[in-house]
Amino acid sequence: DGGITQSPKYLFRKEGQNVTLSCEQNLNHDAMYWYRQDPGQGLRLIYYSQIVNDFQKGDIAEGYSVSREKKESFPLTVTSAQKNPTAFYLCASKQPSGPYNEQFFGPGTRLTVL
Amino acid sequence: GESVGLHLPTLSVQEGDNSIINCAYSNSASDYFIWYKQESGKGPQFIIDIRSNMDKRQGQRVTVLLNKTVKHLSLQIAATQPGDSAVYFCAEMDAGGTSYGKLTFGQGTILTVHP
């Protein structure tokens, strides 16, 4: 089956620790995205990547880092510099055939800082 | 900065009624719009999209209307069912801009369908 997978579904982190969230897609999509969602709010863009080995900051990149070494994978690291990391994190990817295509979302990872 | 917002944060309807969810956008350069449905604890699911060269687009039980003059977008759901209960987001994009595929999301509307 084609799709986007995120792991783990739930993640707990102690303050001061870095943690990496996984995002994998087998849709052959060039573009991938990371969003953060807080309770009762919309999605805010953290980072996005249009192609392998390239990525750009979104609206709330501070305290986060990403890599795009493979087309299928776009991991997100939440660093200790992120002041309020507890949130629902969503990864998405997009078809390569132009801008007028929807983003497909993964199931999300809920991160809680203890 | 530019943003997308919703007029109504919550909407309650009876099963079988039609639902209308509204969205206002402020970026006049936006030329592509998407409606997503998000169920609790899950990622958003694509419902329907529309490009700015259209005023209306229909899908299965859903219709999106775009009024570029007043920068307004709406999602109509016909014969609403309990399974339609979710949060609905509109998102907009300036496809001709430099931020490839970057979507700006609205706050969301909670739709509750009562049996």
Contacts between the chains, C-beta under 8 A, distances in Angstrom:
chain1	res1	chain2	res2	distance
A	4	B	43	7.9
A	31	B	100	6.4
A	31	B	101	5.1
A	33	B	101	7.6
A	33	B	103	8.0
A	35	B	105	7.9
A	40	B	108	7.7
A	41	B	107	6.3
A	41	B	108	7.3
A	42	B	89	5.9
A	42	B	105	4.0
A	42	B	106	5.6
A	42	B	107	4.9
A	42	B	108	5.4
A	43	B	44	7.4
A	43	B	89	7.2
A	43	B	91	8.0
A	43	B	103	7.9
A	43	B	105	4.4
A	44	B	105	7.6
A	45	B	102	6.4
A	45	B	103	7.5
A	48	B	99	7.9
A	48	B	100	7.8
A	48	B	101	7.3
A	48	B	102	6.5
A	50	B	100	4.9
A	50	B	101	7.5
A	56	B	99	7.6
A	58	B	102	7.4
A	90	B	43	5.4
A	90	B	44	7.3
A	92	B	43	7.8
A	94	B	101	4.9
A	99	B	32	6.8
A	99	B	93	7.0
A	99	B	95	3.7
A	99	B	96	7.7
A	99	B	100	6.7
A	99	B	101	5.8
A	100	B	32	5.5
A	100	B	49	7.7
A	100	B	51	6.0
A	100	B	95	5.9
A	101	B	101	7.9
A	102	B	34	5.4
A	102	B	46	4.5
A	102	B	49	5.7
A	103	B	34	7.8
A	103	B	46	7.9
A	103	B	101	6.9
A	103	B	103	6.3
A	104	B	46	7.1
A	105	B	36	7.8
A	105	B	43	3.5
A	105	B	44	4.9
A	105	B	45	7.3
A	106	B	43	5.4
A	107	B	42	6.0
A	107	B	43	5.2
A	108	B	41	7.4
A	108	B	42	6.8
A	108	B	43	5.0
A	110	B	41	7.7
